[in-house]
């Protein structure tokens, strides 16, 4: 449950990065209100806000504290997919086999995903068939499909995802593996990130500097198609009336 609470606030970070701050009169007052909210909820929290229109306007709370990345690592994976496609390693229209068998990073032993632990189950009906890389990317982002995530990480390589984020200036994020690698989890080998790193990554996207302007636009459009949008409402109104119900 603690991990799920933390993930809720990582989603809050992502939303704030979009730059919906025009009505905020006092960032210090807002920061104080956020810290007060955090103090009344059990858990360890971090938050970073930075306006894309005026980079002097920002809020940072525990910005370098390390957290389990949960599904926040799926956006870096998407960026790496578009980067490798831009380099000509493959086309987004190329197809991959939909499968449910993956290798643990600990000993290369095989494991399968549990559909009951995945937020998107439709893809499991396509096991044995092929699906385009672009379609799988949309499954991973808009439906938070863990199965699609593992298929795509196997394609582009977790180490490559981490290195690209390092090149962008996100110096703490670490993408080691896909989802449900229990052997790795038991050994403490998990994906991790900080609020600061997520800010850097989404700022790159917002400034159309992730891969290239066209790729950034395509990725932003995919992000805007997110289907799990009941916790953080679209738009700038009621920004500070967010529910803190655990995500997923």
DRENPAVO-292188 format. One record per atom (N, C-alpha, C): residue in one letter; x negated, y, z. Coordinates in steps of 0.02 Angstrom, whole numbers, plus 50000, padded with zeros to 5 digits. Layout:
<sites>
AXYZ;...
</sites>
This chain:
<sites>
X499594993950000;X500005000050000;X499575006350000;X499015006150036;X498585012050039;X498335013849970;X498115008749932;X497865009949865;X498395013149822;X499015010949830;X499555013649789;X499695020949806;X499625022749870;X499715029749890;X499175033949858;X498555031549859;X498005035249829;X498135036349755;X498385031249722;X498505031649650;X499025037049635;X499525037749679;X500035042949669;X499705049749664;X499215051049706;X498905057549705;X498405058349648;X498125052849623;X497735053349563;X498175055649505;X498805053249503;X499265055549452;X499405062949460;X499425065349520;X499525072449533;X498945076449504;X498335073949511;X497755077249482;X497845078049407;X498025072649375;X498105072649302;X498605077849281;X499165078349317;X499685083149300;X499435090249308;X499085091749361;X498865098449373;X498355100949322;X497955096349296;X497465098249247;X497765101349185;X498405099849172;X498725102249111;X498745109849107;X498675113349163;X498625120549162;X499275124049179;X499755120649208;X500395123749226;X500315127549291;X499995133249288;X499855136949349;X500045144349343;X500415146149291;X500545153149279;X500945156349336;X501355152449371;X501765155349423;X501445155149492;X500835152449496;X500495151949560;X500185158649578;X500415161749631;X500165168349651;X499545167849694;X499505163049736;X498945162449782;X498705155249785;X498135153949754;X497875147149754;X497675145049824;X497455149749864;X497265148049933;X497875145749973;X498435148949960;X499055146949994;X499275140049970;X499215138949905;X499395132449877;X498945127049906;X498295128449909;X497825123549937;X498005121950009;X498185127050047;X498375126050117;X498995121650122;X499485122850078;X500095118750079;X499945111550061;X499495110450012;X499315103649993;X498955100150050;X498485103550081;X498125100550137;X498595098850194;X499095103150205;X499595101750256;X499995095450238;X500175094750175;X500535088850152;X500105082550162;X499475083050143;X499025077350152;X498965075250225;X498945080250269;X498845078750340;X499435075050371;X500005075350338;X500605072150364;X500745065250333;X500285062950290;X500365056550257;X499745052350271;X499845046050290;X499285041750304;X498895040350240;X498235040850244;X497825039250186;X497265044250177;X496835042950129;X496285047350110;X496445050250041;X496425056850035;X496655060049974;X496135064749945;X496185065649880;X495755070349844;X496165073649789;X496015079849775;X496385083449723;X495935088649692;X495985089249626;X495635094649591;X496125097849542;X496165104449545;X496545108349496;X496065113349464;X496105113949398;X495715119049363;X496105121349302;X496215127749297;X496585130549241;X496165130249178;X496455128049123;X496105128149059;X496075135149030;X496535139349051;X496565146249026;X496095150849063;X495985149549126;X495535153649168;X495175148949215;X494565146949196;X494205141749233;X493985144049303;X494075150449319;X493915152749386;X494475150849435;X495055149049408;X495615147149450;X495595139549461;X495415137649521;X495355130549535;X495455129049609;X495635122949623;X495705120349691;X495335113749693;X494935112749745;X494575106549753;X494645104149825;X494865098049832;X494935094949898;X494635087949894;X494105086749931;X493765080149931;X493615077849860;X493375082549819;X493315081149747;X492795075849729;X492325074549774;X491805069549759;X491895063149799;X492455062449834;X492575056249870;X492755050749820;X492465044849830;X492555039349783;X493195035449800;X493565033649748;X494175029749755;X494175024049705;X494565018849720;X494705013749670;X495085017149613;X494865015949552;X495125019749495;X495835017849476;X496055011749492;X496715009349471;X496825010849397;X497405013049378;X497555014149307;X497275020549279;X496955024749320;X496655030849293;X496095029349244;X495815023249247;X495265021549201;X495515020149131;X496165019749121;X496435018149055;X496345023949006;X496345030149031;X496215035748986;X495495035748961;X494985034649004;X494305033748977;X494255028148926;X494615022648937;X494605017248888;X494875019648822;X495425023448824;X495705026148762;X495205030648727;X494865034848764;X494365039348734;X493815035348699;X493595029948732;X493075025748702;X493325022348638;X493945020348637;X494235017348577;X494205022348519;X494415028448531;X494405033548478;X493695035348459;X493235035248507;X492535036748492;X492235031548445;X492345025148461;X492065019948419;X492405019748351;X493045021348349;X493385021648284;X493095027348242;X492945032948275;X492645038648240;X491965036948213;X491595032548247;X490935030448224;X490975025248168;X491575022848153;X491665018148100;X491575010848120;X491565009448185;X491485002548207;X492104998448191;X492675001748189;X493294998548170;X493805004048155;X494365002048129;X494915006748116;X495455005748168;X495795011048185;X496355010448232;X496915006148203;X496915005348138;X497425001148106;X497214993848103;X496604992348123;X496384985348127;X496794981648180;X496854975148174;X497254971248221;X496814966948266;X497064965748325;X496744961248373;X497234955848393;X496974950048410;X497404944648433;X497654946148504;X498294945648514;X498584946448581;X498484939848617;X498084939848670;X497934933848707;X497964935248781;X497974929948820;X497984930748893;X497464926148924;X496844927048901;X496284923348929;X495674927848925;X495374929048983;X494814933648987;X494254930749030;X493664933749026;X493084931249064;X492944935749123;X492824932649182;X492624936449240;X491924939149230;X491794945249254;X491124948149248;X490654944849298;X490914940849344;X490484937549394;X490124931649364;X490484927049332;X490184920849308;X490454918549241;X490804922949207;X491094921449141;X491644916149143;X491874914449203;X492434909649208;X493064912949181;X493534908849159;X494144911349127;X494684912949178;X495064918049163;X495654919649204;X496194922449159;X496814922149183;X497384924749145;X497754929849186;X498114934249153;X498504939449186;X499164936549210;X499414939449265;X500064937549293;X500574942649270;X501054940449230;X501554945149203;X501934948749258;X502004945549317;X502374948749371;X501984954549402;X501334954849389;X500914960249415;X500814965849364;X501104964949306;X501014969849252;X501634974249247;X501524980549233;X502084985249227;X502434984649160;X502134981049112;X502424980349046;X502384973049026;X502964969849016;X502974962749003;X503104960848931;X503314965548889;X503484963948821;X502904961248780;X502304963648795;X501724961648757;X501584954148765;X501774951348822;X501654944248834;X502044939848785;X502594942548758;X502994938848709;X502644938348641;X502114942448632;X501744942548569;X501094938648572;X500974935048627;X500354931248634;X500304926248575;X499724926248544;X499614922048486;X499714925648420;X500004931748424;X500094935848365;X499574941448365;X499574945548313;X499114951148308;X499474957748316;X499114962648344;X499394969348354;X498844974348340;X499004980048310;X498494984848293;X498174987848355;X497564990148347;X497204993348403;X497584999448426;X497865003248379;X498245009248399;X498855007348439;X499215002148418;X499814999948455;X499634997548524;X499084993948531;X498864991548596;X498664997448641;X498345002448610;X498165008448648;X498785011948675;X499295012448634;X499915015448657;X500235011248712;X500205004648706;X500465000248759;X500095001648825;X499435002348820;X499025003348879;X499185009948914;X499305015148875;X499405021848904;X500135023148920;X500585022148872;X501285024248882;X501665019448927;X501455013048930;X501795008148972;X501335005349025;X500725007749027;X500215005549075;X500114997949073;X500114995249013;X500034988049005;X499344985649025;X499314981349075;X498674978549096;X498404973549045;X498864969949013;X498644965148963;X498314968648905;X498624973948880;X498324977948826;X497654980748848;X497614982948910;X496984985848936;X496424980748932;X496544974648954;X496014969648953;X495804967848883;X496284967448838;X496114965948768;X495674971448739;X495834977648754;X495454983348727;X494774984148760;X494724982948825;X494084983348858;X493614978048831;X493884972148817;X493474966948788;X493224969048719;X493614972948683;X493414975348617;X492874980648620;X492954985648663;X492474991348662;X491924990748713;X492004986648765;X491494985748816;X491544990648873;X491604988048933;X491674992348992;X491064996849001;X490474994248989;X489864998348996;X489875004248949;X490135003348889;X490175008848841;X490655014248866;X491205012148897;X491675016948925;X491325021248977;X490965018049022;X490615021649075;X490105026449045;X489715024148997;X489185028348968;X489475034548934;X490025033748899;X490335039448866;X490575044548918;X490855042148973;X491075046749025;X490465050249057;X489915046649064;X489305049749089;X489075055249042;X489105053948978;X488915058948928;X489345065148931;X489965064248955;X490425069848961;X490305073749026;X489885071149070;X489745074549134;X490085071449194;X490485066249183;X490805062749239;X490285057849268;X489925060049318;X489325056349340;X489455050949392;X490075050149414;X490215045149467;X490685039649444;X491085040949394;X491565035949372;X491205029649349;X491485023949364;X491175017549345;X491725012849322;X491705011049258;X492175006049231;X491784999649221;X491914994849264;X491544988549264;X491914982949228;X492574983149231;X492954977349209;X493674979149194;X494044974049171;X494754974849160;X495144973649224;X495754971449217;X496214970749274;X496264963349294;X496364962149358;X496494955549386;X495904950649382;X495304953449380;X494704949149386;X494594948149461;X494934943149489;X494944942149561;X494244940749589;X493854936749554;X493184935249578;X492764941649585;X492824946149537;X492464952449541;X492724956649599;X493384956849606;X493694960749660;X493444958349728;X493414951749737;X493204948949801;X492474950549817;X492084952049766;X491384953849776;X491284961449777;X491824965049778;X491784972349781;X491604975549715;X491674971949660;X491524974549594;X492154977349563;X492304983549577;X492924986649554;X492784993249519;X493234995249476;X493185001749443;X493295007249495;X492935012749486;X492975018149535;X492935024949500;X493155029949535;X493115036749508;X493205041849564;X493085048149548;X493205053649593;X493705058449560;X493995062749601;X494455067749573;X494075072449526;X493455074049543;X493045078349500;X492955075249431;X492795068749430;X492685065549366;X493315065549323;X493895064349354;X494515064449317;X494645071449289;X494475076549327;X494555083349303;X494125084549241;X493515082349243;X493065083149186;X493345079749124;X493585073649133;X493835069649077;X494455072949046;X494925075149088;X495525078149061;X495405085249035;X494905088549062;X494725095049035;X494435094248965;X494045089048954;X493785087548887;X494375086648838;X494865082848860;X495445081848817;X495825088448805;X495935092048859;X496315098248853;X495975103448809;X495305103448809;X494935108048767;X494795105248698;X495095099448683;X495015096148618;X494285094548604;X493915092548657;X493215090748651;X493085083348662;X493605079348670;X493525072148678;X493485068948609;X492915066548590;X492755063748524;X492725069348472;X493295072048454;X493335077748408;X494035080748415;X494155086748388;X494805089948397;X495395085648374;X495335082448317;X495895078448291;X496035072448336;X495495068948358;X495585063248403;X495885065448469;X495675071248493;X495945073848556;X496695075048550;X496895077948493;X497605079248482;X497995072748481;X497725067648448;X498075061248445;X498145058148514;X497615058648553;X497635055748621;X498115059548666;X498135066048659;X498605069948699;X499325068048681;X499455067148617;X500125065048595;X500305058348625;X499825053748629;X499965047248660;X500115048248734;X499725052248768;X499845053548839;X500525056648851;X500755060848806;X501405064048813;X501985059248804;X501845053348777;X502365048348768;X502435043748828;X502085045348883;X502115041348944;X502835039848964;X502985033548975;X503665031548992;X503805031549067;X503275031249108;X503375031549181;X503305038749203;X503835042549197;X503815049749211;X504325051949263;X504555047249304;X505055049049354;X504745052149416;X504095051149427;X503785053749489;X503545060849480;X503245062349423;X503005069149409;X503405071749350;X503845076449361;X504285078849307;X503895082849255;X504145082849194;X503835086749141;X503945094149152;X503485098149128;X503555105449133;X503245108149196;X503285114649204;X502955118049259;X503415119549318;X504055119149309;X504515120749363;X504515115249416;X504635117249477;X504665112649533;X504015108649542;X503455111549519;X502815108049523;X502655105849593;X502825109949642;X502615108549711;X503145104649749;X503645102049714;X504145097849746;X504075090649723;X503455088549715;X503325081749692;X503465076749745;X503745071149724;X503845065549770;X503195061649777;X503085058849836;X502475055149847;X502605047649851;X503135045449814;X503275038349811;X502705034849775;X502465029149803;X501915025549771;X502095023849698;X501595023949655;X501705022749584;X501635015449567;X502095012949528;X502035006249499;X502075000649548;
</sites>
